[in-house]
Amino acid sequence: MERNEIFVRRMSRREALGTLGRLSLGGAAAVAAAGAGGLTLTGCGGGGGGGTQVAPNRTGKFYSARQFAIVEDLGIDIGRTFVELQDGVPLEIGWELPEKALDGLPDYEFDEPGIYFLPVPPEADATPFKFFAFSDWSAHSPIGIGDVPHVHPVCVIAPPQPPTDDNRDERVHVSNPDEIPEGYILGNLIPGAGDTIAPGIGEAYEYPEAPQLFPGWNTTAQNYFFYKGHLNGIGMGATYEFLASKQTAVLPVTQPKLYPRPGYYPTKNITRWNEANKSHVFALADFVRAARWL
């Protein structure tokens, strides 16, 4: 069976992203090592294209290879990505996270997540998205909001870049306000947002009324990430407790007036339970085609 393997050890978010930022997520297999017992990624194939190609005869659901985190000599299946198409037009793109993964992954220290990456299937080339970044948190700041076990998948356009010491690329000002979805503001302006930098991926923009920004958060999440001043990722998320309830939650994905690249973009963020394969599904759905782009 085609599969990706990641050997994980405790490392900071910056260290993990710095290592993975040196990988090419498209084409041939890539391998990176982070010291003895470090992090190795093998068998990365495919990835979304430039967001301009629609294959009218392509209909169905297409999957990436499965990814396995090797923890203390055990392979933990952390799922696969997928894209569903109708006549080449995307209906959904997402990540299937097996229920058992939540019990098998390591518990990391406060403010230090486990971070995993997986390319989207090559059939997603009508969208601009190339991979999912998935962070698994035991807890993070601020206390009272982020300090519950939860996960944050991010559907990302550009491969992760090596982070800089001062996060200067992540903090580049968005010069054209049309690129920012209406109602969203820079995350560091919101007290409940906590650390808004994902090194190598971008700086978060948040909707001030989003559920994940308030004490007692126990549902799903939605935000955006900007890198070098342009939209680079759509963030999702859910608490462990919400996932255990096996409910379905749908959040709107507000559209910018100006997109970073041509192609199809989602208007819904869906978290649901798939009983058939016992997995939690994080999906972006109901795509529209960009009318204006850079």
N, C-alpha and C positions, 0 to 999 in steps of 0.2 A: 504494500500500500504506500502510495506517495505520501510523504509526511515531512514536516519541518520539525527540528528539535532545537530547543533552547536549554542550555545548561545554566541554571540560575544560582546565584549566591546573593547574599545581602550586599546591596550597593545603593548608593544614593541615586536619586532621580537624575541628577546631572551626570553622574558617572555612567549610568545605563544609557542615557540618551547620547552622551558623547561617544560611546562605543558604537551604538547602532547608527549614529549619524554618518559614520564612515562607510556604511554599506550601500550598495546599489540594490534596490528592490526590484529591478526589472531584468529580464533576460536570464543569464546563466546563474548557476548556484554561487552564493557568496558565503564566505566564512570569515568571522572575526573572533579573535580571542581576547579575553580580558584577564590575563594572568592565569596562574594555576587554579584549576577549579572554576574558571571564569565563565563567561557567557559566550556560547557559540550558536550561530544560526546557520542552518544548512538547508539546501533544497528550496530556496525562494524562487518561485517561478511566476512569471506573468506580472500583472499590474495594469491598472486602468490606463487608457491612452490619453490623447490630448483633448478629448471631449468633443470631437467633431464627426465621428464616424457612426452611422446608423446602418446596420445590416438588416434590410427589410425582411429577409427570409429567416432571421434568427429569433426563435420563440422558445421559451422554456426557462428552467432554473439552472444556473451554472455555479459550480462550487470551486473554491480554492482547495489546495492540499490541506489536510489537517495539521495542526500545530501541537507539539507536545513539549511541555516544560519538564525537564529531567530534574527531579528533586530527590536528593538522597537515593540515587539509583533507581527511582521510580519514574515512569513516564506518565505525566498528568495530561490528559487530553484537554486542551483549552479551546478546542473547536476549530471552526473554519468560517470563512467569509463566503458570501454568495451574491449573485445578482439575478434578478428575475426580469425577463424581457418579453415584450409582445411586439412582434414585427420589428425588432431591433430597438424599440423604445423602452427605457428602463421603467419598471414598475416598483421595484424595491432593490435596495442594496443594503447589506447588513452583516452582522456577526452572530453566529450561533454558539452560545457558551454552554457546554454540558453542565447539567446540574451537579454532577460529582466533582467538577473542577473547583467549586467553591469550598469544598471540604479538603481538597488535596493540596491546594497552593499554600506556600509558606505564609505565616503571619509576620508581616514586617513591622518595624518599629514606627513610632509616631512620626509623621511627616515623611516617611520613606516608603514609597509604593513598590510593588512588583510591577514591572513594565514589560509588555509583550507586543510584538508587531506581526502583522500578517498582510501580504498583498491581497488586493481584491482580484477576482478572476479577470483574465484578459478580455472576456466578453463584455466587461463594463466600460468599453472604450467610447461609448456615447456620453459618458459622464467624465468630469475632470479628475475623479478620485482615484488614487493609486494604492492606498493601503489604509488599514485600521491600526491605530495605536490603542492599546488597552491597558489601563492602570488599575491595579487592585490595591485598595487601601484598607488597613486596619483602622486608621484614624488619621486625621490631619487638622491643622488649625483652620478656622478659629474654634475654640472650645464651645460646645453647645450646638454647633452646626455641622462641622465636618468630622467630628469625632465619633462617627458610627461606621461600622464596616460597610463599604460600598465599592462600586466599580464605576469607571469612567471610560467607555469607548469613545474614540474620536475618529471620525472619517476624514482623512487628510488628503490634500491635493499634491503637495510636494514631498519627496522623501525627506526624512529627518536630517537636519544639518548639525554638524558639530557645534555645540553651544559655545558662546564667548563668555569670558569672565564677567563682563558687565551686562550681558543680555542685550547688547546694542541692536542686534538684528531683530530680536523679538519686539523691542520697544520703539521701532521706527514709527513715526507719526503717520497716521492715515490721512493723506493730504486731500483726498476727495471724499466728502461726506456721503456721496451717493453709494460708496462701497460698503457703508455700515448699515445693516438692516434697521429699520425704523424702531425706535424705542430702546435700542441697545447702547450702552455706554461702556467706557473703559472700566474693566473690573476693579482696578485698584482704587476707584472712587467709591466703591461700595464696601462698607465695613464687614459685611458677612461673606464677602467673596474669598477672603484668605489670600494665599499666594496665587497670583493670576498668571504667572509665567510657566509655560511648559517648554523647557529648554530644547531648542532645535525644532520646535513645532510652532510656537507663537505665544502671543499675549492674549488673554481672554477678554472678550467683550461680553457683558452680561445684561440681561433684562432685569431691572431692579425688583420686579415683582416675582421673579422665578422662584419656585418652591425651594430649591437647594440653598437659597440665601437666607433662610429664616430658621430660628431655633425650632428644634423638634422635627427637622426634615426627615421624612421617611417615605419618600415616593421616588419620582424620577427627576431627571435634570436635562437642561438644554442651555448651550452657550455656543460661542464662536471663537475661533482663534485666528489672529492676524500675524503674519510673518513678513518682515521687511515692508510693512505698510499695506499689505494686501490680504484679503481673505484667504485662509489656508486650510481651515478645518471646521467641521461641525461637531460640537461636543454633545454627548449623550450621558446617561448615567442612571443608576438606581442603587438603593440601599439593599443590603443582603436581606433584611426583613421584608422589604417590598417584594423582592424576587421570590422569597419563600412563600408568599401569599399566592403566587401564580396568577396574579391579576394582569389585565391589559391596561396600559396607559398610553394616551395619544397627546402629544404636544405639537402646536404649530411651529413650523420653521419659517420665520419671517424672511422675506426675500429682499435683497438689496436692489437698488435701482441700477447698479453697475456691477457686473460680475468680473471675477479675475480672469476667466477663460471662457471660451464658447462651450456649449454642451448643455446637458440636462442637469437640473438641480432639484432637490427634494423640497416638498412643502409640509411634510409631516414627519415627526419623530415618534416611533412606535416601540414600546417595550411589551413583549408578550411571552406567554409560555407555549412551547410546542410539546404537546403530550406524546406525539408519535415518536420523537427521538429524544425525549427527556432533556430538553435544552431551553435556556432562556434566549430569546431572540431580541437583538437590538437592530431595528430596521429604520432606514430612511425611505420614505415612500411618496407617492403622488408627485411625480416629477413634472417640471415645466422646462421649456427650452429658454435659455438666456436670450433676451432681446438685445441687450447691450453688454459689451465686454471691453476690457482694456486692449 
